[in-house]
Amino acid sequence: RRVAVYSSHPDELQVAPDAFLLVSGALTELVLSFRPLVPGRLDVIVNVVDTDTNELVHALLIATDARTPTISKTFEVELQPGVPANKKITYTNPYPTPRSFYLRSTHPWLVHFRPERLDLPENATRHVGLTFQLGDRQRTKFSTYLEVLIFINDEEDKNEECFRIRCHIL
């Protein structure tokens, strides 16, 4: 039976593989990757669906609980709807060996990174460009303040550091 796997919150809970052949009586292992966007509890539904008949084969309820990581630096930026805002921050590889780091945020629709991946030699520092683009429609969802967390993760997707960006909306 050929099946596909769907998460009710794909931005936060990824399932691999997302499609496979389900063999009767055999053990099939799925890898769940939880990358929360906000702290708190979240129930995620994972559905396994037959791709030929669209029949629900199995459903899982995954209960999650995420805590806010320790914030090491805080930055401020002013945002005007419809006008891009740029901010430069620096990150230093604290290790005596070369490492790669990946950047993510709690608001991927708002902030974009240049570059999205940092390949840093030992103890090296590099600038990261942040571009914020707040649309006019998004402006109505927020009052005058928005907090964005920037996650700097290692090659195994473990959080190394977390920056807070306080966005003041004009």
Salt bridges, closest charged atoms under 4 A:
ASP50 OD2 - ARG1 NE 2.75
GLU55 OE1 - ARG1 NH2 2.66
GLU76 OE2 - ARG166 NH1 3.78
GLU76 OE1 - HIS168 NE2 2.45
ASP119 OD1 - ARG117 NE 2.85
GLU147 OE1 - ARG164 NH1 3.52
GLU156 OE1 - LYS158 NZ 3.25
ASP157 OD2 - ARG35 NE 3.18
